[in-house]
């Protein structure tokens, strides 16, 4: 036997599967995915930050800095169009789609390509984050290991969850957030079978990240101390975050659609986007990149560090307060993020959401401090001391993530882990929950799932639609019926009725199987025993033609809606108007029950 061959490896793995229970096997594979995902996160983090700081450290005139983001997006578009041949975007919807509609299959090239494209985009100043690309990378690792091991769809989905958790845990040093993101956002369910492998994968990735990137919280902040009066303000902040999250999602889609509808080449779109980013980079440098420097400055109450250009300092000096410039940076950060994604950049919206949250929290709290003049005139020291603006930046970060991504648990745990802000549990929970509820009320789907839901591709495996999606119409077609033709007489039809066990008779052209309608037994009962009518009535005169029909490739959830509307128990199935069989509601229910049993076992 050739011990170096893939066949031997598969043989060894097959033996391993037989000798270990499923949970143990998934834990072993999950830990491998965790290590691989952690290494991918380290490579992506180091490559991106090296590129970004190297370019920022160059002593070049401002007019040359204008071209840096353009070069990054052009290189990204070129790589995607001619080398990896993939579509741009933040990628997480593609992972959810792979689980829902593609049997957990993600292309192998995505294990590498998103690391390269996001390094080019973010490293050159694109206003997006790394979490989207690392989730795609980790998920692709999980999917392709599952494919190599020839695992079923359910197990591949769990391994995709492992890759997702590994990516988030490795890039943020946040294992709990990685686990909740995988379960809450990507898989969309808290399945007991998936939980332990995903946890192990996140732990392994976190340890790999700590070895190479260090074990430290991403953002240091001042102590989180509030008085009871401020809880009401956090309620208001949660509502603001929820409303903004909906607006942010809509702006992203509108800008993406704008670029999509431009009748120009992808390179011209990249030039347009790059030019906008170039202008922003010169006038408002804080709008470029992931935005982590902005977050850190606000959490340490070092607002002056956010202001980097002469224009920003001049406006601040003129008005005597930075709130107008911070508000401008907030609005322009939205523009920078949407333009980066719309013009062809590769990256995620996680990091920009955190940056926008920190900005909106500062604007909210600093605005209240200005209005009340609390710094100079304390109305009541017990209930109206100056607000600690850091607290509100921290809380709003949670609110934007919860509202935009519809992931309240992930938002809370992420802020806990990247800031060490465990003393902020109550305000974070208030802002996160209220933002999520408000956002969900106005926009039922998240940034990641809106397009999928509109296309009918958002299917969670534990739901009714998820179970129905596993049922193929061609697998449950019924053939035990008798056919009739339009020119057949009533007498000939009666002879067919005598030997049939069904109460319906599809009417077709026997030469090409063109479908005309159905004769139901109830329609001919009154004439069946009047033999004098046998030669006078033709089938085409009594058949039912106004029928709801099912297409052979139609989705089962649509089929069930047709059954509900018509109140029928059987519907004809066509393939381009060619009759292929009948579909029974009772057969679907039987198949549904079997699929449910299989899912519960797996």
Legacy VTK file of the C-alpha trace (Angstrom):
# vtk DataFile Version 3.0
C-alpha trace
ASCII
DATASET POLYDATA
POINTS 602 float
0.000 0.000 0.000
1.223 3.502 -0.834
1.185 5.128 2.606
1.686 8.603 1.160
-1.428 8.504 -0.969
-4.636 10.389 -0.154
-6.433 7.038 -0.316
-4.469 5.809 2.695
-5.295 9.005 4.584
-8.988 8.550 3.841
-8.711 4.893 4.869
-7.118 5.949 8.166
-9.808 8.583 8.743
-12.561 6.071 7.950
-11.103 3.764 10.608
-10.921 6.689 13.031
-14.589 7.496 12.439
-15.571 3.890 13.117
-13.565 3.727 16.349
-14.762 7.078 17.753
-18.231 8.472 18.315
-19.389 11.340 16.121
-18.954 14.044 18.763
-15.341 13.052 19.460
-14.568 12.947 15.744
-16.038 16.416 15.191
-14.048 17.758 18.149
-10.807 16.393 16.647
-11.554 17.852 13.218
-12.814 21.098 14.791
-9.522 21.554 16.630
-7.615 21.120 13.348
-9.838 23.724 11.701
-9.275 26.003 14.709
-5.501 25.836 14.288
-5.752 26.462 10.527
-8.258 29.294 11.018
-6.093 30.848 13.721
-3.038 30.788 11.463
-5.066 32.341 8.639
-6.200 35.104 11.012
-2.604 35.782 12.070
-1.414 35.963 8.455
-4.278 38.266 7.464
-3.789 40.537 10.485
-0.021 40.861 10.058
-0.161 41.297 6.271
-2.869 43.958 6.412
-1.388 45.974 9.268
2.121 45.781 7.803
0.824 47.085 4.466
-1.296 49.830 6.051
1.422 51.155 8.372
4.135 50.835 5.717
2.138 52.960 3.279
1.193 55.491 5.965
4.837 55.751 6.973
5.966 56.789 3.508
7.128 60.393 3.244
5.175 61.328 0.144
3.174 64.446 -0.771
-0.572 64.495 -0.120
-1.393 64.434 -3.816
0.335 61.047 -4.096
-1.504 59.719 -1.031
-4.667 60.450 -2.995
-3.870 57.502 -5.297
-3.157 54.898 -2.599
-6.766 53.689 -2.009
-7.373 53.675 -5.765
-4.384 51.394 -6.318
-5.634 49.049 -3.606
-9.134 48.699 -5.056
-7.785 48.374 -8.619
-5.470 45.545 -7.524
-8.359 43.897 -5.667
-10.664 44.090 -8.688
-7.931 42.823 -11.020
-7.205 39.844 -8.761
-10.886 38.953 -8.408
-11.668 39.338 -12.107
-8.684 37.611 -13.675
-7.125 35.373 -11.020
-9.660 34.167 -8.452
-12.681 34.925 -10.692
-15.069 35.745 -7.874
-17.506 38.513 -7.019
-16.518 41.268 -4.555
-18.276 41.928 -1.260
-18.007 41.126 2.439
-18.583 37.406 1.801
-20.545 36.301 4.865
-23.854 36.080 2.924
-22.068 33.651 0.591
-21.184 31.450 3.561
-24.794 31.459 4.785
-25.931 30.638 1.226
-23.493 27.717 1.027
-25.081 26.193 4.129
-28.639 26.904 2.990
-28.523 26.036 -0.703
-25.173 24.567 -1.668
-24.915 21.559 0.672
-22.159 23.232 2.687
-19.805 23.476 -0.301
-17.480 26.509 -0.465
-14.864 26.828 -3.201
-11.351 25.830 -2.136
-9.776 28.954 -3.641
-11.555 31.066 -1.012
-9.175 29.637 1.603
-6.541 31.942 0.109
-8.128 34.548 -2.149
-9.918 36.603 0.525
-6.712 36.932 2.537
-5.046 38.473 -0.519
-7.903 40.745 -1.618
-8.690 42.088 1.852
-4.996 42.795 2.445
-4.989 44.847 -0.748
-8.226 46.663 0.095
-7.760 47.375 3.811
-3.976 47.683 3.662
-4.277 50.421 1.050
-6.848 52.334 3.097
-10.207 50.798 2.207
-12.758 51.552 4.910
-13.770 47.975 5.675
-12.822 45.311 8.203
-11.122 41.941 8.229
-13.843 39.867 9.905
-15.760 39.211 6.664
-12.728 37.879 4.768
-11.492 35.801 7.718
-14.954 34.271 8.183
-14.989 33.320 4.492
-11.449 31.941 4.788
-12.182 29.938 7.940
-15.484 28.674 6.551
-13.792 27.588 3.323
-11.202 25.685 5.370
-13.970 23.927 7.307
-16.012 23.164 4.198
-13.112 21.742 2.222
-11.853 19.602 5.083
-15.407 18.260 5.310
-15.463 17.587 1.567
-12.088 15.846 1.706
-13.355 13.615 4.509
-16.522 12.980 2.449
-18.787 14.061 5.301
-22.503 14.623 4.885
-24.089 18.057 4.553
-24.943 18.394 8.233
-21.378 17.672 9.351
-19.947 20.029 6.726
-22.195 22.780 8.081
-20.832 22.184 11.579
-17.266 22.402 10.252
-18.150 25.659 8.490
-19.316 26.899 11.891
-15.960 25.800 13.331
-14.137 27.790 10.646
-16.297 30.841 11.277
-15.686 30.734 15.027
-11.959 30.211 14.456
-11.739 33.245 12.174
-13.554 35.618 14.534
-11.771 34.253 17.618
-8.354 34.496 15.974
-8.730 37.980 14.514
-10.347 39.562 17.604
-8.841 37.409 20.397
-12.476 36.752 21.309
-13.365 33.034 21.571
-16.834 33.500 23.081
-17.812 36.028 20.408
-16.500 33.631 17.769
-18.758 30.866 19.079
-21.855 33.060 19.330
-21.248 34.583 15.880
-21.000 31.130 14.304
-24.173 29.906 16.007
-26.220 33.115 15.985
-25.364 34.572 12.579
-23.913 31.920 10.274
-25.627 28.680 11.326
-28.670 30.474 12.702
-29.277 27.861 15.397
-27.831 26.762 18.730
-27.548 23.059 17.910
-26.108 20.947 20.778
-24.173 18.756 18.322
-22.406 21.779 16.861
-21.692 23.623 20.105
-18.704 21.691 21.502
-16.721 21.358 18.218
-17.239 25.068 17.564
-16.081 25.969 21.085
-12.946 23.825 20.719
-12.213 25.377 17.328
-12.555 28.902 18.750
-10.276 28.066 21.688
-7.578 26.641 19.395
-7.729 29.671 17.091
-7.551 32.050 20.050
-4.440 30.351 21.405
-2.765 30.486 17.992
-3.604 34.189 17.785
-2.230 34.840 21.259
1.027 33.056 20.448
1.717 35.221 17.392
-0.199 38.439 18.123
-0.025 38.605 21.911
-2.610 38.166 24.650
-4.031 41.617 25.217
-7.382 43.330 24.930
-7.767 45.222 21.677
-9.049 48.431 23.275
-8.184 49.942 26.645
-10.830 52.199 28.186
-11.409 54.262 31.292
-13.326 52.624 34.200
-17.011 52.107 33.454
-18.896 53.912 36.231
-22.481 55.134 35.873
-25.277 56.322 38.131
-28.875 55.000 37.975
-30.109 58.101 36.146
-27.970 57.222 33.148
-29.790 53.937 32.497
-32.562 56.002 30.907
-29.992 57.580 28.593
-28.756 54.128 27.578
-32.341 53.232 26.631
-32.439 56.268 24.341
-29.005 55.391 22.951
-30.238 51.866 22.174
-33.159 53.286 20.200
-30.832 55.609 18.281
-28.480 52.717 17.478
-31.391 50.588 16.255
-32.691 53.309 13.938
-29.203 54.067 12.652
-28.512 50.353 12.033
-31.515 50.166 9.704
-30.414 53.332 7.898
-26.835 52.059 7.615
-28.021 48.818 6.019
-30.175 50.682 3.508
-27.347 53.062 2.603
-24.996 50.137 1.961
-27.521 48.484 -0.354
-28.294 51.730 -2.186
-24.614 52.491 -2.818
-23.929 48.899 -3.901
-26.895 49.077 -6.295
-25.673 52.439 -7.606
-22.286 50.992 -8.531
-23.885 47.794 -9.848
-26.131 49.753 -12.218
-23.303 51.922 -13.552
-22.812 50.904 -17.172
-19.013 51.008 -16.994
-16.267 48.446 -16.464
-15.301 47.242 -13.002
-12.031 49.150 -13.302
-13.820 52.451 -13.895
-15.969 51.733 -10.831
-12.768 51.091 -8.876
-11.340 54.418 -10.085
-14.482 56.269 -8.988
-14.465 54.626 -5.567
-10.732 55.088 -5.172
-10.968 58.786 -6.040
-13.624 59.347 -3.368
-11.506 57.498 -0.809
-8.439 59.463 -1.892
-10.179 62.774 -1.207
-11.411 61.515 2.158
-7.935 60.239 3.017
-6.422 63.693 2.564
-9.177 65.714 4.252
-10.428 63.233 6.884
-7.782 60.499 7.355
-9.718 58.844 10.202
-12.372 57.683 7.743
-9.962 55.237 6.084
-8.909 51.803 7.309
-10.721 49.638 9.830
-11.246 52.513 12.260
-9.581 50.888 15.267
-7.355 53.912 15.938
-10.478 56.063 16.153
-12.097 53.631 18.587
-9.034 53.506 20.815
-8.714 57.292 20.905
-12.360 57.782 21.878
-12.266 55.068 24.543
-9.254 56.777 26.121
-10.944 60.194 25.834
-8.168 61.369 23.538
-10.411 63.035 20.960
-7.604 65.171 19.555
-5.913 61.997 18.260
-8.902 61.405 15.974
-8.280 64.740 14.267
-5.348 64.209 11.908
-5.625 66.748 9.088
-5.116 70.513 9.048
-8.747 70.958 7.992
-10.017 69.046 11.013
-7.873 71.042 13.434
-8.833 74.359 11.818
-12.582 73.712 12.020
-12.258 72.518 15.618
-10.284 75.611 16.574
-12.840 77.866 14.868
-15.853 76.400 16.694
-13.994 75.686 19.907
-15.305 72.122 20.144
-14.657 68.913 18.133
-18.275 67.687 17.987
-18.919 69.056 14.480
-15.795 67.457 13.054
-16.511 64.166 14.844
-20.034 64.280 13.372
-18.541 64.883 9.923
-16.134 61.968 10.388
-19.111 59.819 11.409
-21.043 60.645 8.231
-18.008 60.366 5.980
-17.042 57.014 7.529
-20.411 55.718 6.309
-19.616 57.063 2.840
-16.107 55.568 2.882
-17.350 52.113 3.919
-20.188 51.958 1.406
-18.017 53.260 -1.433
-15.247 50.774 -0.632
-17.678 47.856 -0.857
-19.672 49.208 -3.792
-16.669 49.975 -5.992
-15.215 46.475 -5.715
-13.263 46.374 -2.463
-13.028 43.237 -0.356
-13.756 43.429 3.349
-16.348 43.261 6.090
-18.678 45.699 7.826
-17.952 44.459 11.354
-15.028 46.800 12.061
-16.651 49.880 10.460
-19.768 49.177 12.543
-17.649 49.230 15.699
-16.019 52.502 14.631
-19.382 54.071 13.804
-20.719 52.899 17.154
-17.884 54.555 19.040
-18.472 57.783 17.108
-22.238 57.841 17.605
-21.794 57.132 21.328
-19.369 60.029 21.648
-21.619 62.413 19.703
-24.627 61.446 21.838
-22.922 61.840 25.214
-20.795 64.855 24.312
-23.859 66.552 22.871
-25.714 66.071 26.153
-22.713 67.416 28.066
-22.641 70.493 25.835
-26.381 71.115 26.107
-26.440 70.910 29.889
-23.068 72.595 30.322
-22.461 69.894 32.918
-18.738 70.535 32.869
-19.251 74.017 34.334
-22.663 74.025 35.961
-23.518 70.858 37.849
-27.263 70.997 38.359
-27.311 68.156 40.851
-24.158 66.274 41.609
-26.099 63.151 42.524
-28.134 62.856 39.345
-26.504 65.169 36.834
-22.744 64.856 36.859
-20.950 65.095 33.504
-21.400 61.973 31.392
-18.378 59.751 30.844
-18.250 59.762 27.046
-16.188 56.563 26.945
-19.095 54.619 28.434
-21.413 55.677 25.649
-18.909 54.933 22.903
-18.491 51.447 24.329
-22.238 50.849 24.630
-23.021 52.187 21.159
-20.464 49.807 19.634
-22.600 47.003 21.038
-25.778 48.635 19.773
-24.644 49.018 16.167
-23.412 45.423 15.913
-26.632 44.101 17.471
-28.824 46.241 15.224
-27.020 45.898 11.906
-26.174 42.200 12.182
-29.164 41.125 14.331
-26.753 39.492 16.735
-27.291 40.796 20.298
-25.368 37.991 22.014
-22.371 38.338 19.717
-22.296 42.102 20.227
-22.294 41.831 24.030
-19.633 39.128 24.234
-17.465 40.786 21.585
-17.311 44.090 23.460
-16.637 42.213 26.698
-13.674 40.429 25.157
-12.071 43.140 23.041
-12.298 45.793 25.780
-12.348 43.799 29.002
-15.428 45.819 29.896
-17.116 43.220 32.087
-18.189 45.942 34.522
-20.425 47.359 31.788
-22.762 44.368 31.596
-26.028 46.189 32.367
-25.676 49.157 29.953
-24.344 46.896 27.199
-27.301 44.537 27.569
-29.765 47.442 27.558
-28.334 49.103 24.451
-27.806 45.820 22.592
-31.299 44.477 23.279
-33.161 47.691 22.490
-31.145 48.296 19.329
-31.861 44.748 18.162
-35.609 45.039 18.868
-35.902 48.420 17.117
-33.849 47.274 14.127
-35.780 44.007 13.830
-39.060 45.936 13.902
-38.134 48.163 10.951
-35.983 45.643 9.045
-36.741 41.933 9.661
-33.471 40.819 8.066
-29.879 41.715 8.888
-27.221 43.180 6.630
-26.038 39.644 5.922
-29.413 38.027 5.240
-31.549 40.693 3.515
-30.632 39.778 -0.076
-30.765 36.055 0.708
-34.267 36.406 2.143
-35.450 38.438 -0.857
-34.187 35.703 -3.183
-35.718 32.909 -1.097
-32.274 31.597 -0.176
-32.347 32.165 3.578
-33.017 28.695 4.927
-32.195 27.685 8.467
-31.890 23.920 8.808
-33.920 23.683 12.007
-36.972 25.460 10.535
-39.876 24.028 8.537
-38.519 25.622 5.365
-35.111 24.152 6.132
-36.581 20.657 6.331
-38.732 21.188 3.225
-35.701 22.387 1.258
-34.210 18.902 1.554
-37.171 17.367 -0.294
-36.805 17.133 -4.084
-39.990 17.020 -6.160
-38.511 14.477 -8.565
-37.959 12.076 -5.667
-41.603 11.975 -4.563
-43.511 12.081 -7.859
-46.470 9.704 -8.004
-46.964 7.449 -11.031
-49.837 5.210 -9.910
-52.594 6.866 -11.907
-54.348 6.407 -15.236
-54.046 8.918 -18.063
-56.738 10.223 -20.379
-56.646 12.062 -23.709
-58.764 15.049 -24.819
-60.563 13.102 -27.584
-61.414 10.166 -25.350
-65.150 9.529 -24.885
-66.937 9.264 -21.569
-67.414 5.553 -22.184
-63.670 5.014 -22.630
-63.004 7.052 -19.512
-65.455 4.926 -17.499
-63.496 1.812 -18.460
-60.343 3.472 -17.087
-62.167 4.424 -13.897
-63.064 0.777 -13.298
-59.381 -0.250 -13.021
-58.040 2.900 -11.343
-57.383 3.334 -7.646
-57.265 7.130 -7.854
-59.991 9.734 -8.164
-58.225 11.934 -10.729
-57.213 11.390 -14.356
-54.602 13.705 -15.944
-55.431 14.606 -19.546
-52.414 14.728 -21.860
-51.293 14.334 -25.456
-49.716 10.845 -25.459
-47.234 11.819 -28.214
-45.474 14.708 -26.466
-47.088 14.537 -22.996
-48.499 18.058 -23.339
-50.744 18.715 -20.366
-54.355 19.872 -20.871
-56.106 19.383 -17.542
-57.543 16.835 -15.105
-60.834 14.980 -14.880
-61.938 14.374 -11.296
-64.183 11.466 -10.398
-66.712 13.798 -8.766
-67.219 15.531 -12.131
-68.455 12.402 -13.915
-70.281 10.552 -11.136
-73.714 11.733 -12.266
-73.101 10.642 -15.871
-71.236 7.388 -15.238
-74.392 5.285 -15.174
-76.080 6.944 -18.156
-74.745 4.734 -20.936
-76.566 6.697 -23.636
-74.119 9.575 -22.957
-70.970 7.469 -23.305
-70.403 8.350 -26.963
-71.754 11.897 -26.776
-69.449 13.415 -24.158
-65.717 13.885 -24.746
-63.073 14.248 -22.036
-62.038 17.692 -23.305
-65.585 18.889 -22.574
-65.562 17.908 -18.914
-61.916 18.218 -17.850
-60.834 20.896 -15.365
-58.356 23.309 -16.973
-58.181 26.111 -14.407
-55.635 24.358 -12.208
-52.633 25.307 -10.086
-49.602 23.436 -11.421
-46.145 22.745 -10.011
-42.893 23.128 -11.942
-40.450 20.237 -11.598
-37.720 22.591 -10.310
-39.920 24.617 -7.978
-38.950 25.105 -4.350
-40.912 23.046 -1.894
-41.884 26.021 0.254
-43.655 27.521 -2.802
-45.332 24.190 -3.500
-46.755 24.085 0.024
-48.177 27.585 -0.457
-49.983 26.342 -3.581
-51.451 23.427 -1.648
-52.599 25.858 1.022
-54.201 28.260 -1.477
-56.010 25.569 -3.501
-56.851 23.262 -0.586
-55.960 20.400 -2.958
-54.416 17.071 -1.970
-52.726 16.456 -5.332
-51.273 18.803 -7.953
-49.930 18.103 -11.475
-46.184 18.525 -12.034
-44.926 19.901 -15.351
-41.577 20.258 -17.031
-42.035 23.031 -19.623
-45.719 22.093 -20.034
-44.822 18.406 -20.325
-46.663 16.330 -17.758
-44.234 14.350 -15.568
-46.405 13.189 -12.677
-48.593 14.079 -9.719
-47.518 15.472 -6.364
-49.418 14.452 -3.246
-49.594 16.513 -0.065
-49.688 13.346 2.046
-46.472 12.098 0.397
-44.784 15.411 1.206
-45.871 15.132 4.842
-44.506 11.576 5.015
-41.172 12.668 3.495
-41.075 15.708 5.803
-41.439 13.452 8.838
-38.584 11.227 7.647
-36.319 14.235 6.998
-37.108 15.544 10.476
-36.122 12.206 12.007
-32.853 12.196 10.018
-32.020 15.746 11.143
-32.682 14.902 14.779
-30.439 11.846 14.533
-27.619 13.848 12.948
LINES 1 603
602 0 1 2 3 4 5 6 7 8 9 10 11 12 13 14 15 16 17 18 19 20 21 22 23 24 25 26 27 28 29 30 31 32 33 34 35 36 37 38 39 40 41 42 43 44 45 46 47 48 49 50 51 52 53 54 55 56 57 58 59 60 61 62 63 64 65 66 67 68 69 70 71 72 73 74 75 76 77 78 79 80 81 82 83 84 85 86 87 88 89 90 91 92 93 94 95 96 97 98 99 100 101 102 103 104 105 106 107 108 109 110 111 112 113 114 115 116 117 118 119 120 121 122 123 124 125 126 127 128 129 130 131 132 133 134 135 136 137 138 139 140 141 142 143 144 145 146 147 148 149 150 151 152 153 154 155 156 157 158 159 160 161 162 163 164 165 166 167 168 169 170 171 172 173 174 175 176 177 178 179 180 181 182 183 184 185 186 187 188 189 190 191 192 193 194 195 196 197 198 199 200 201 202 203 204 205 206 207 208 209 210 211 212 213 214 215 216 217 218 219 220 221 222 223 224 225 226 227 228 229 230 231 232 233 234 235 236 237 238 239 240 241 242 243 244 245 246 247 248 249 250 251 252 253 254 255 256 257 258 259 260 261 262 263 264 265 266 267 268 269 270 271 272 273 274 275 276 277 278 279 280 281 282 283 284 285 286 287 288 289 290 291 292 293 294 295 296 297 298 299 300 301 302 303 304 305 306 307 308 309 310 311 312 313 314 315 316 317 318 319 320 321 322 323 324 325 326 327 328 329 330 331 332 333 334 335 336 337 338 339 340 341 342 343 344 345 346 347 348 349 350 351 352 353 354 355 356 357 358 359 360 361 362 363 364 365 366 367 368 369 370 371 372 373 374 375 376 377 378 379 380 381 382 383 384 385 386 387 388 389 390 391 392 393 394 395 396 397 398 399 400 401 402 403 404 405 406 407 408 409 410 411 412 413 414 415 416 417 418 419 420 421 422 423 424 425 426 427 428 429 430 431 432 433 434 435 436 437 438 439 440 441 442 443 444 445 446 447 448 449 450 451 452 453 454 455 456 457 458 459 460 461 462 463 464 465 466 467 468 469 470 471 472 473 474 475 476 477 478 479 480 481 482 483 484 485 486 487 488 489 490 491 492 493 494 495 496 497 498 499 500 501 502 503 504 505 506 507 508 509 510 511 512 513 514 515 516 517 518 519 520 521 522 523 524 525 526 527 528 529 530 531 532 533 534 535 536 537 538 539 540 541 542 543 544 545 546 547 548 549 550 551 552 553 554 555 556 557 558 559 560 561 562 563 564 565 566 567 568 569 570 571 572 573 574 575 576 577 578 579 580 581 582 583 584 585 586 587 588 589 590 591 592 593 594 595 596 597 598 599 600 601
